[in-house]
Amino acid sequence: MSDDLIKLRDKIDSLDEQIQELITQRAKVAEAVAKAKQQSDDAVFYRAEREANVLRKVMERNKGPLSDEEMARLFREIMSACLALEKVMKIAFLGPEGTFTQAAAVKHFGHSVETIPMSTIADVFREVEAGEVSYGVVPIENSTEGVITHTLDEFMNSSLSICGEVALRIHHHLQNTTGRIEDIKKIYSHQQSLAQCRQWLDTHLPNVELKDVGSNAKASQMASKEEGAAAIAGETAAEIYGLKIVNRNIEDKPDNTTRFLVIGKRATPASGQDKTSLLLYAHNKPGALHAILEPLARNGLSMTRIESRPSQQGMWNYVFFIDIDGHTDNDNVKKALDELGETASIVKVLGAYPQAVL
């Protein structure tokens, strides 16, 4: 071994010691923060806006060679571990183990939380509402196939707030027990995933039966127990249920991304780069949609998403789900909401929260 290499390794060892000592110091401060919070009757241990700002500063300070995203992920895990010294949070997600929703929960909160699988999106909402978990994570839309309607429908009757969002690049892998494509007679997956892989399936497995199930991880679980069955799911699901990857990345769009929402009981203060989600009930008359969009434009608000759903309050009555840039603490958002109150029959703020950092 050359002297130069020995010196470089010694330097790395020295830096590792310094990094470890600084992390230890940070953890001790986190413990002190926890003690200070415990003296309050209404202690808030997780501050979404605070974490978003910390991660943004990490990315702004970064000078490479690690990417901004890699550096922020490292700090996310440090913050997650330090927060666990204050309180280990329970996070409900659409299960079973190995779903993309679980991956989104870990991406947002780090690995030092306890993730709790739920059978349905409705169960995630109920678990958070009952106070059995700190937060929940649910899918809301996919860049290829659009909105997840079950999630939108839950917001109509829920008092929960949106506290954050997560964007996750989705890679779908065809998997079974043998690793051989010729053994596949049936494929299980979530309906969204089947749709996101439609072209690949039509080209390579046009005569194979496709079966829609509640989640991709559930598909892997079922395929692991059935001869001739395969699943479309992520790599984590394949590892958990002992499946072999037949073909990787079979999604039709290489930039296939799903957006998830973090739901909880508390409103989130402004972070400086925020988004607000609204639920609007429009009057059933000509020009109703224009009437609810005009206040947004008049106050200089950028609308990033709009969806309509049946209102469940009469035939052909609809509600609109709208995302805008900004926070309800911002003056222009406040003014727009006041004006919307005059044009829409009901205005419900689903949440104001930091825009996704990673």
C-alpha positions in Angstrom: 0.0 0.0 0.0 1.4 3.4 -1.0 2.2 6.1 1.6 -0.3 8.5 -0.1 -3.1 6.0 0.2 -2.3 5.4 3.9 -2.4 9.2 4.5 -5.7 9.5 2.8 -7.3 6.7 4.8 -5.9 8.2 8.0 -7.5 11.5 7.1 -10.8 9.8 6.5 -10.6 8.1 9.9 -9.9 11.5 11.5 -12.9 13.1 9.7 -15.1 10.2 10.7 -14.3 10.8 14.3 -15.1 14.5 14.0 -18.4 13.8 12.2 -19.4 11.2 14.9 -18.5 13.7 17.7 -20.7 16.4 16.0 -23.6 14.0 15.6 -23.3 13.1 19.2 -23.4 16.8 20.2 -26.4 17.3 18.0 -28.2 14.3 19.6 -27.5 15.7 23.1 -29.0 19.1 22.1 -32.1 17.2 20.7 -32.4 15.5 24.1 -32.3 18.9 25.8 -35.0 20.1 23.4 -37.2 17.1 24.3 -36.9 17.9 28.0 -37.9 21.5 27.4 -40.9 20.5 25.3 -42.0 18.0 27.9 -42.6 20.9 30.3 -45.4 22.1 27.9 -48.9 20.7 28.0 -49.1 20.9 24.2 -45.7 19.8 23.1 -45.1 19.5 19.3 -42.2 17.2 18.6 -42.3 17.1 14.8 -42.2 20.5 13.0 -42.6 20.0 9.3 -41.8 23.6 8.4 -38.7 23.5 10.5 -37.4 20.3 8.9 -38.1 21.6 5.4 -36.1 24.8 6.1 -33.2 22.8 7.5 -33.1 20.6 4.4 -33.3 23.6 2.1 -30.4 25.2 3.9 -28.4 22.0 3.6 -28.9 21.9 -0.1 -28.0 25.6 -0.5 -24.8 25.1 1.4 -23.8 22.0 -0.5 -20.6 22.4 -2.6 -20.4 18.8 -3.9 -19.1 16.4 -4.9 -22.3 14.8 -3.3 -25.5 15.9 -5.0 -27.9 18.2 -3.1 -30.4 15.4 -2.9 -27.8 12.9 -1.4 -26.6 15.5 1.1 -30.2 16.3 2.2 -31.0 12.6 2.6 -28.0 12.2 4.9 -29.3 15.0 7.0 -32.8 13.7 6.9 -31.6 10.5 8.6 -29.6 12.5 11.2 -32.7 14.5 12.0 -34.9 11.4 12.1 -32.6 9.7 14.6 -32.4 12.8 16.8 -36.1 13.2 16.7 -36.5 9.6 17.9 -34.7 10.6 21.0 -37.6 12.9 21.7 -40.4 10.7 20.5 -40.5 7.6 18.2 -43.3 8.5 15.8 -45.8 6.0 14.4 -46.6 6.5 10.7 -49.6 4.7 9.1 -49.3 3.8 5.4 -51.1 1.9 2.8 -49.8 -1.7 3.3 -48.7 -4.4 3.4 -45.0 -4.1 4.0 -43.0 -3.1 0.9 -45.4 -0.7 -0.8 -44.3 2.5 -2.5 -46.3 4.4 0.1 -44.1 2.9 2.8 -41.0 4.0 0.8 -42.5 7.5 0.6 -43.1 7.5 4.4 -39.4 6.6 5.0 -38.2 9.2 2.5 -40.1 11.9 4.3 -39.6 10.9 8.0 -36.4 8.9 7.8 -35.8 5.3 9.1 -36.1 6.1 12.8 -39.9 6.0 12.8 -42.2 3.0 13.2 -44.2 2.5 10.0 -47.6 0.8 10.5 -49.3 -0.9 7.5 -53.0 -0.4 6.9 -55.2 -2.4 4.6 -56.9 0.6 2.9 -56.5 4.4 2.4 -59.6 4.8 4.5 -57.9 2.9 7.3 -54.9 5.3 7.2 -57.3 8.2 7.7 -59.2 6.5 10.6 -55.9 5.6 12.4 -54.7 9.2 12.3 -58.1 10.5 13.3 -58.2 8.1 16.3 -54.8 9.3 17.4 -53.3 5.8 17.2 -50.5 7.1 15.0 -48.7 10.5 14.7 -49.2 10.8 10.9 -50.4 9.0 7.8 -49.0 8.8 4.3 -51.4 8.3 1.3 -50.9 8.4 -2.5 -52.6 11.3 -4.2 -51.5 11.4 -7.9 -49.2 9.8 -10.5 -47.5 11.6 -13.3 -48.7 9.0 -15.8 -52.2 8.0 -14.7 -53.4 11.0 -12.7 -55.3 11.3 -9.5 -56.0 8.5 -6.9 -59.7 9.1 -6.4 -60.0 7.1 -3.1 -57.7 9.6 -1.4 -59.7 12.6 -2.7 -63.0 11.1 -1.5 -61.6 10.6 2.0 -60.9 14.3 2.3 -64.5 15.2 1.8 -65.5 13.9 5.2 -62.2 14.1 7.1 -61.1 16.8 9.5 -57.4 16.0 9.0 -54.9 18.4 7.6 -52.3 17.9 4.9 -49.0 18.5 6.6 -46.6 17.7 3.8 -46.0 16.1 0.4 -43.5 13.5 -1.0 -42.5 12.9 -4.6 -41.2 9.4 -5.3 -39.8 8.2 -8.6 -41.5 4.9 -9.3 -39.8 1.9 -10.9 -41.9 -1.2 -11.5 -40.3 -4.6 -11.7 -42.0 -7.8 -13.0 -41.3 -10.5 -10.4 -42.2 -14.1 -9.7 -40.8 -17.2 -7.8 -38.7 -18.6 -10.7 -37.4 -15.5 -12.5 -38.6 -16.9 -15.8 -41.0 -14.9 -18.0 -42.3 -18.0 -19.7 -43.7 -19.3 -16.4 -46.1 -16.3 -16.1 -49.8 -17.1 -16.6 -51.2 -14.3 -14.4 -50.0 -10.9 -13.1 -51.2 -9.2 -9.9 -50.7 -5.5 -9.3 -52.5 -2.3 -8.3 -54.7 -0.9 -11.0 -52.5 2.2 -11.3 -49.3 0.1 -11.8 -51.0 -2.0 -14.4 -51.9 1.2 -16.2 -48.4 2.6 -15.9 -47.0 -0.5 -17.6 -49.7 -1.0 -20.2 -47.5 -0.7 -23.3 -44.8 -3.0 -22.0 -47.4 -5.6 -21.0 -49.2 -5.4 -24.4 -45.9 -5.9 -26.2 -44.3 -8.7 -24.1 -47.2 -10.5 -22.4 -50.4 -9.7 -24.4 -52.3 -12.8 -23.5 -51.5 -13.0 -19.8 -54.4 -12.4 -17.3 -54.1 -9.1 -15.3 -55.6 -9.0 -11.8 -56.1 -5.7 -9.9 -55.3 -5.9 -6.1 -55.2 -3.3 -3.3 -51.4 -2.6 -3.5 -48.2 -3.7 -5.2 -46.8 -5.3 -2.1 -50.1 -7.3 -1.7 -49.5 -8.4 -5.3 -46.0 -9.7 -4.5 -47.3 -11.4 -1.4 -50.0 -13.2 -3.5 -47.5 -14.1 -6.3 -45.2 -15.7 -3.8 -47.8 -18.3 -2.9 -49.3 -19.1 -6.3 -47.7 -21.1 -9.1 -47.7 -19.3 -12.5 -48.4 -16.0 -10.9 -46.3 -12.8 -11.1 -46.5 -9.3 -9.6 -45.6 -5.8 -10.7 -44.0 -4.1 -7.7 -40.9 -2.5 -6.3 -37.6 -4.1 -5.4 -38.3 -4.0 -1.7 -41.5 -6.0 -2.1 -39.5 -8.7 -4.1 -37.0 -8.9 -1.3 -39.6 -9.1 1.5 -41.7 -11.9 -0.2 -38.8 -13.8 -1.7 -39.4 -13.2 -5.4 -37.0 -12.9 -8.3 -36.9 -10.0 -10.7 -37.9 -11.1 -14.2 -37.7 -7.7 -15.9 -36.7 -4.3 -14.3 -38.2 -0.9 -15.0 -41.1 -1.9 -17.1 -43.0 1.4 -16.6 -43.9 3.0 -19.9 -42.6 6.5 -18.8 -39.0 6.6 -17.5 -39.9 9.7 -15.3 -42.9 8.0 -13.7 -43.4 9.7 -10.4 -46.1 9.4 -7.7 -47.0 12.2 -5.3 -47.9 11.3 -1.7 -49.5 13.4 1.1 -48.7 13.4 4.8 -51.8 13.8 6.9 -52.1 14.7 10.5 -54.2 16.6 13.1 -52.2 19.8 13.3 -51.9 22.8 10.9 -48.4 23.5 9.7 -46.9 27.0 10.0 -45.4 28.6 6.9 -42.0 27.5 5.8 -41.4 30.1 3.0 -42.0 27.7 0.1 -45.4 26.3 0.6 -48.5 24.9 -1.1 -52.1 25.1 -0.1 -54.8 22.5 -1.0 -58.4 23.5 -1.2 -61.8 21.7 -1.5 -64.4 23.9 -3.1 -68.1 23.2 -3.5 -69.3 25.2 -6.5 -72.9 26.5 -7.1 -74.6 24.4 -9.7 -75.0 27.2 -12.3 -73.3 28.4 -15.5 -69.9 30.0 -14.9 -69.5 28.4 -11.5 -65.9 27.1 -12.3 -64.9 30.5 -13.7 -66.2 32.2 -10.6 -64.0 30.1 -8.2 -60.9 30.4 -10.4 -61.1 34.1 -10.9 -60.1 35.1 -7.3 -57.0 33.0 -7.6 -55.8 34.7 -10.8 -56.8 38.1 -9.5 -54.5 37.6 -6.4 -51.6 36.3 -8.4 -51.8 32.7 -7.2 -50.4 29.9 -9.3 -52.7 26.9 -9.5 -50.7 23.7 -9.7 -53.5 21.2 -9.8 -57.3 21.0 -10.2 -59.5 17.9 -10.0 -63.3 17.4 -9.9 -65.2 14.7 -8.0 -68.9 13.9 -7.5 -69.9 15.8 -4.3 -71.9 12.9 -2.8 -74.6 15.5 -2.1 -76.9 15.1 -5.1 -76.7 13.9 -8.7 -74.4 15.9 -11.0 -73.1 18.1 -8.3 -69.3 18.3 -8.1 -66.5 19.5 -5.9 -63.2 20.8 -7.0 -59.8 20.0 -5.4 -57.3 22.7 -6.1 -53.6 23.2 -5.2 -52.1 26.6 -5.2 -48.6 27.9 -4.4 -48.4 29.8 -1.1 -49.6 29.5 2.5 -52.8 30.5 4.2 -50.6 32.9 6.3 -49.7 34.8 3.1 -51.8 38.0 2.5 -52.6 37.2 -1.1 -53.8 33.7 -0.1 -56.0 35.2 2.7 -57.5 37.6 0.3 -58.3 35.0 -2.3 -59.9 32.8 0.3 -62.1 35.7 1.5 -63.2 36.2 -2.1 -63.8 32.5 -2.7 -66.1 32.5 0.3 -68.4 34.8 -1.7 -68.4 32.8 -4.9 -68.2 29.1 -3.7 -70.9 27.5 -1.6 -68.3 25.9 0.7 -64.5 26.5 1.0 -62.5 24.0 2.9 -58.7 24.4 3.4 -57.3 20.8 3.4 -53.9 22.0 4.5 -51.0 24.4 3.9 -47.7 22.7 4.0 -44.0 22.8 2.8 -43.5 22.0 -0.9 -41.5 18.7 -1.3 -37.8 19.3 -0.7 -36.4 16.0 -2.1 
